[in-house]
Amino acid sequence: MGNSKGDLYAAPLDGEWEKSSYSATDGPNCLQIMPINGGVAFGDTKRRDLDGALRFTDREMLAHILAVKAGQYDHLIPDGTEL
């Protein structure tokens, strides 16, 4: 989609937050995601204030997902880290 970053940050966060199935059900260390018009918003369960959500276009999100699936960021996980 052709949405600008300004459009993404103007979009209301009125949907449902989703969190990873790898996150603890009651823990505070969860990243949450919400689809918005033209992209997605990321929030942190420790910072429930919605103004702090980062927003990414559909293309940015796709590029990130493909990089994660390809293992591009595996080196950023310290040895011995467990969920």
C-alpha distances in whole Angstrom, upper triangle without the diagonal:
4,6,9,11,14,11,11,15,16,14,17,18,20,19,21,21,22,24,25,28,29,30,33,33,35,34,33,31,28,24,22,19,17,13,12,9,6,8,12,15,18,22,25,28,30,28,28,27,23,23,23,20,18,14,12,8,7,8,11,12,12,14,16,17,18,20,22,23,24,26,25,26,29,31,30,32,36,38,40,37,36,35
4,6,10,11,10,10,14,14,14,17,19,21,21,23,23,24,26,27,31,32,32,35,36,37,36,34,33,30,26,24,20,19,16,13,11,8,10,14,16,20,23,26,29,31,29,28,27,24,23,23,20,18,14,12,9,9,10,12,14,14,16,18,19,20,22,24,25,26,28,27,27,31,33,31,33,37,40,41,38,38,37
4,7,8,6,7,10,11,10,14,16,18,18,21,21,22,24,26,29,30,30,33,33,35,34,32,30,27,24,22,18,16,14,11,8,6,8,12,14,17,20,24,26,28,26,25,24,20,19,20,17,15,11,10,7,9,10,12,13,15,16,18,19,21,22,24,25,27,28,27,27,30,32,30,32,36,39,40,37,37,35
4,5,5,6,9,10,11,15,16,19,20,22,22,23,25,27,30,31,31,34,34,35,34,31,30,27,24,22,19,17,16,13,11,9,10,13,14,17,20,23,26,28,25,25,23,19,18,18,16,14,11,10,8,11,11,12,14,16,17,18,20,22,22,24,26,27,28,26,26,30,31,29,32,35,38,40,36,37,35
4,5,5,6,9,10,13,15,18,19,21,20,22,23,25,28,29,28,31,32,32,31,28,27,24,21,19,17,16,15,12,11,9,10,11,11,14,16,20,23,24,21,21,20,16,15,15,13,10,8,8,7,11,12,11,13,16,16,16,19,21,21,22,25,26,27,25,24,28,29,27,29,32,35,37,34,34,32
4,5,5,6,9,12,14,17,19,21,21,23,25,27,30,31,30,33,33,33,32,29,28,26,23,21,19,17,16,13,12,11,12,13,13,16,18,21,24,25,22,21,19,16,14,15,13,12,10,11,11,14,15,15,16,19,20,20,22,24,25,26,28,30,30,28,28,31,32,30,32,35,38,40,36,37,35
4,6,5,6,10,12,15,16,19,19,22,24,26,29,31,30,33,32,33,32,29,29,26,22,20,18,15,14,10,9,8,10,12,12,16,18,21,24,25,22,22,19,16,14,16,14,13,10,11,10,13,15,15,16,18,20,20,22,24,25,26,28,30,31,29,29,32,33,31,33,36,39,40,37,37,35
4,5,5,9,10,13,14,16,16,18,20,22,26,27,26,29,29,29,28,26,25,22,19,17,14,12,11,8,7,7,7,8,8,12,14,18,20,22,19,19,17,13,12,13,11,9,6,7,7,10,13,12,13,16,17,17,19,21,22,23,25,27,28,26,25,29,30,28,29,33,36,37,33,33,31
4,5,8,9,13,14,17,16,19,20,23,26,27,26,28,28,29,27,25,24,22,18,17,14,13,13,10,10,10,10,10,9,12,13,16,19,20,17,16,14,11,9,10,9,8,7,9,10,14,16,14,15,18,19,19,21,24,24,24,27,29,29,27,26,29,31,28,30,32,36,37,33,33,31
4,6,9,12,14,17,17,20,22,25,29,30,28,31,30,30,30,27,27,24,21,19,17,14,14,10,10,11,12,12,11,14,16,19,21,22,19,18,15,12,10,13,12,12,10,12,13,16,18,17,18,21,22,22,24,27,27,28,30,32,32,31,30,33,34,32,33,36,39,40,37,36,34
4,7,9,11,14,15,17,20,23,26,28,26,29,28,28,28,26,25,23,20,17,14,11,10,7,7,9,10,10,10,13,14,18,20,22,19,17,15,12,11,13,11,12,10,12,12,14,17,17,16,19,21,21,22,25,26,26,28,30,31,30,29,32,34,31,32,35,39,39,36,35,33
4,6,8,12,13,16,19,22,25,27,25,27,26,26,26,24,24,21,19,16,14,11,11,8,9,12,12,11,10,13,14,17,18,20,17,15,13,10,10,13,11,13,11,14,15,16,20,19,18,21,24,23,23,27,28,27,29,32,32,32,30,33,35,32,33,36,39,39,35,35,32
4,6,8,9,12,15,18,21,23,21,23,22,22,22,20,21,18,15,12,10,8,9,7,10,12,12,10,8,10,10,14,15,17,14,12,11,7,9,11,9,11,10,13,14,16,19,18,17,20,22,21,22,25,26,25,27,30,30,30,28,31,33,30,30,33,36,36,32,31,28
4,7,9,12,16,19,22,24,22,24,22,22,23,21,22,19,17,14,12,9,10,8,11,14,14,12,11,13,13,16,16,19,16,13,13,10,12,14,12,15,14,16,17,18,22,21,19,22,25,24,24,27,28,27,29,32,32,32,31,33,35,32,32,35,38,38,34,33,29
4,7,9,13,16,19,21,20,22,20,21,22,20,21,18,16,12,10,6,7,8,10,13,12,11,10,12,13,15,15,19,17,14,15,12,14,16,13,15,14,16,16,16,20,20,18,20,23,22,21,25,26,25,26,29,30,30,29,31,33,31,31,34,36,36,32,30,27
4,6,10,13,15,18,17,18,16,17,18,18,18,15,13,10,8,6,8,10,13,16,14,11,11,12,12,14,13,17,16,13,14,12,15,16,13,15,15,17,18,17,21,21,18,20,23,21,20,24,25,24,25,28,28,29,28,29,32,29,29,31,34,33,29,28,24
4,7,10,13,15,13,15,14,15,15,14,15,11,10,6,5,5,8,10,14,16,14,10,9,9,8,10,10,14,13,11,13,11,14,14,11,13,13,15,17,17,20,19,16,19,21,19,18,22,23,21,22,26,26,26,24,26,28,26,25,28,30,29,26,24,21
4,7,9,12,11,13,12,14,14,14,14,10,9,5,5,6,9,12,16,17,14,11,10,9,10,11,11,14,15,13,16,14,17,16,13,14,14,15,17,17,20,18,15,17,20,17,16,20,21,18,19,23,23,24,22,23,26,24,23,26,28,27,23,21,18
4,7,8,7,10,9,11,11,11,10,7,6,4,6,9,12,15,19,20,16,13,12,10,9,10,9,13,14,13,16,15,18,16,14,15,15,16,19,18,21,19,16,18,20,17,15,19,20,17,18,21,21,22,20,21,23,21,20,22,24,23,20,18,14
4,5,5,9,9,12,12,12,11,7,7,7,9,12,14,17,21,21,18,14,14,12,12,12,12,15,16,16,19,18,21,19,16,17,17,17,20,19,21,19,15,17,19,16,14,17,18,14,15,19,18,20,18,18,21,19,17,20,21,20,17,15,12
4,5,8,8,12,12,14,12,10,11,10,12,15,17,20,24,24,21,18,18,15,15,15,14,17,19,19,22,21,24,22,20,20,21,21,23,22,23,22,19,19,21,19,16,19,20,16,16,20,19,21,20,19,22,21,18,21,22,20,17,14,11
4,7,9,12,11,13,11,9,10,11,13,17,19,23,26,26,22,19,19,16,16,15,14,17,19,19,23,22,25,23,20,20,22,22,24,23,24,22,19,20,21,18,16,19,19,15,16,19,17,19,17,16,19,18,15,17,18,17,13,11,7
4,6,8,7,9,7,6,8,10,12,16,19,22,25,26,22,19,18,15,14,12,11,13,16,16,20,20,22,20,18,19,21,21,24,23,25,23,20,21,23,19,18,21,21,17,18,21,20,21,19,18,21,18,16,18,19,17,14,11,8
4,6,5,8,8,8,11,12,15,18,21,25,28,29,26,22,20,17,16,13,11,13,16,17,20,21,24,22,20,22,24,25,27,27,29,27,23,25,26,23,21,25,24,21,22,25,23,25,22,21,23,21,18,20,21,18,15,12,8
4,6,9,10,9,12,12,15,17,21,24,27,29,25,22,20,18,16,14,11,14,17,16,20,20,24,22,21,22,24,25,28,27,30,28,24,26,28,25,23,26,27,23,24,27,26,28,25,24,27,24,22,23,24,22,19,16,12
4,7,9,9,13,13,17,19,22,25,29,30,27,23,21,18,16,14,10,12,15,14,18,20,23,21,20,23,25,26,29,29,31,29,26,29,30,27,25,29,29,25,27,30,28,29,27,26,28,25,23,24,25,23,20,17,14
4,6,7,11,12,16,19,22,25,29,30,26,23,20,17,14,11,9,9,13,14,17,19,21,19,19,21,23,25,28,28,30,28,25,27,28,25,24,27,27,23,25,28,26,27,24,23,25,22,20,21,22,20,17,15,11
4,6,9,11,15,17,21,23,27,28,25,21,18,15,12,8,6,6,9,11,14,16,18,16,16,18,21,23,26,27,29,26,24,26,27,24,23,27,26,23,25,28,26,26,23,23,24,21,19,20,22,21,17,16,13
4,7,10,13,17,20,23,26,27,23,19,17,13,11,8,7,7,10,12,15,16,18,16,15,16,19,21,24,25,26,24,21,24,24,21,20,24,23,19,22,24,22,23,19,19,21,17,16,17,19,18,14,13,10
4,6,10,13,17,19,23,23,20,16,14,10,9,6,6,8,10,11,14,15,17,14,13,14,17,18,21,22,23,21,18,21,22,18,18,21,21,18,20,23,21,22,19,19,21,18,16,18,20,19,16,14,11
4,7,10,14,16,20,20,16,13,10,7,6,5,6,9,10,11,13,13,15,12,10,11,13,14,17,18,20,17,15,17,18,15,15,18,18,15,18,21,19,19,17,18,20,17,16,18,21,21,17,16,13
4,7,10,13,17,17,14,10,8,6,5,6,7,10,11,10,13,11,14,12,9,11,12,13,16,16,19,17,14,17,18,15,15,19,19,17,19,22,21,21,19,20,23,20,19,22,24,24,20,19,16
4,7,10,13,14,10,7,6,5,6,9,10,14,13,12,14,11,14,13,9,9,9,11,13,13,16,14,11,14,16,14,13,17,18,16,18,21,21,21,19,21,23,21,21,24,26,26,23,22,19
4,6,10,11,9,6,5,7,8,11,13,16,15,13,14,11,13,13,10,10,9,11,12,12,15,15,12,15,17,16,15,19,20,19,20,23,24,24,22,24,27,24,24,28,30,30,26,25,22
4,7,8,6,4,6,9,11,15,16,20,18,17,17,14,15,16,12,12,10,10,10,9,13,13,11,13,16,15,15,18,20,19,20,23,24,24,23,25,28,26,26,30,32,32,29,28,25
4,6,5,5,7,10,13,16,18,21,19,17,17,13,14,15,12,11,9,9,9,10,13,13,12,14,17,17,17,20,22,21,23,25,26,26,25,28,30,28,29,32,35,35,32,31,28
4,6,8,10,14,16,20,22,24,22,21,20,16,16,18,14,14,11,10,9,9,13,14,13,15,18,18,18,21,23,23,24,27,28,28,27,30,32,30,31,35,38,38,35,34,31
4,7,10,14,17,20,23,25,23,22,21,18,18,18,15,13,10,8,6,6,9,11,11,12,15,16,16,18,20,21,22,24,26,25,25,28,30,29,30,33,36,37,34,33,31
4,7,10,14,17,20,22,20,20,19,16,16,16,12,11,7,6,4,4,8,8,7,10,12,12,13,16,17,18,19,21,23,22,22,25,27,25,26,30,33,33,30,30,27
4,7,10,14,16,19,17,16,16,13,14,13,10,8,6,5,7,7,10,9,7,10,13,12,12,15,17,16,18,21,22,21,20,23,25,23,24,27,30,31,27,27,24
4,7,10,13,15,13,13,13,10,10,10,6,6,4,6,9,10,13,12,10,13,15,13,14,18,18,18,20,22,23,22,20,23,25,22,23,26,29,30,26,26,23
4,7,10,12,11,11,12,9,11,9,5,5,6,8,11,13,15,13,11,14,15,13,14,17,17,16,18,21,21,20,18,20,22,19,20,23,26,26,22,22,20
4,7,9,7,7,9,7,9,7,5,7,9,12,15,16,19,16,14,18,19,16,17,20,20,19,21,24,23,22,20,22,24,20,20,23,26,26,22,22,19
4,5,5,7,9,9,11,8,8,9,12,15,18,20,22,19,17,20,21,18,18,22,21,19,22,25,23,23,20,21,23,19,19,21,24,23,20,19,17
4,5,6,9,10,13,11,10,13,16,18,21,22,25,22,20,23,24,21,21,25,24,22,24,27,25,26,23,23,25,22,21,22,25,24,20,19,16
4,6,9,11,13,11,12,14,17,20,23,25,27,24,22,25,26,23,23,27,26,24,26,29,27,27,23,24,25,22,21,22,25,24,20,20,17
4,5,8,9,7,9,12,15,18,22,23,26,23,21,25,26,23,23,27,26,24,27,30,28,27,24,26,27,23,23,24,27,27,23,23,20
4,6,9,8,9,12,15,18,21,23,26,23,22,25,26,24,24,28,28,26,28,31,30,29,27,28,29,26,25,27,30,29,26,25,22
4,6,6,8,12,14,18,21,23,26,23,22,26,27,24,25,29,29,27,30,32,31,31,28,30,31,27,27,29,32,32,28,28,25
4,5,6,9,11,15,18,20,22,20,19,23,24,22,23,27,27,25,28,31,30,29,27,29,30,27,27,30,33,33,29,28,26
4,6,9,11,14,17,20,22,20,19,23,24,22,24,27,27,26,29,31,31,29,27,30,31,27,28,30,34,34,30,30,28
4,6,10,13,16,19,21,18,18,22,22,20,22,25,24,23,26,29,28,26,24,26,27,24,24,27,30,30,27,27,25
4,6,10,13,16,18,15,14,18,19,17,18,22,22,21,23,26,25,24,22,24,26,22,23,26,29,29,26,26,23
4,7,10,13,15,12,12,15,16,14,16,19,19,18,21,23,23,21,19,22,23,20,22,24,28,28,25,25,23
4,7,10,12,10,9,13,14,13,15,18,18,18,20,22,23,21,20,23,24,22,23,26,30,31,27,27,25
4,7,8,6,6,10,10,10,12,14,15,15,18,20,20,19,18,21,23,21,23,26,29,30,27,27,25
4,5,5,6,9,10,11,12,14,15,17,18,20,21,20,20,23,25,23,25,29,32,33,30,30,28
4,6,5,6,9,10,11,12,14,15,16,18,20,19,20,23,25,24,25,29,32,33,30,29,28
4,5,5,6,9,10,11,12,14,15,17,19,17,18,21,24,23,25,28,31,32,30,30,28
4,5,5,6,9,10,11,12,14,15,17,15,16,19,21,20,22,25,28,30,27,27,26
4,5,5,6,9,10,11,12,14,16,15,15,18,20,19,20,24,26,28,25,25,23
4,5,5,6,9,10,11,12,14,14,15,18,20,20,21,25,27,28,26,26,24
4,6,5,6,9,10,11,13,11,13,16,18,17,19,23,25,27,25,25,24
4,5,5,6,9,10,11,9,10,13,15,14,16,20,22,24,21,22,21
4,5,5,6,9,10,10,11,13,16,15,16,20,22,23,21,21,20
4,5,5,6,9,9,11,13,16,16,17,21,23,24,22,22,22
4,5,5,6,5,7,10,12,13,14,18,20,22,20,21,21
4,5,5,6,6,8,11,11,12,16,17,19,17,17,17
4,5,8,9,10,13,14,14,18,19,20,18,18,18
4,6,8,9,12,14,14,18,19,21,19,20,20
4,5,5,8,10,11,14,15,17,16,17,17
4,6,8,9,11,14,16,18,17,19,19
4,5,6,8,11,13,16,14,16,17
4,5,6,9,10,13,11,13,15
4,6,7,9,12,12,14,16
4,6,9,12,11,13,15
4,6,9,7,10,11
4,6,6,9,12
4,6,9,12
4,6,10
4,7
4
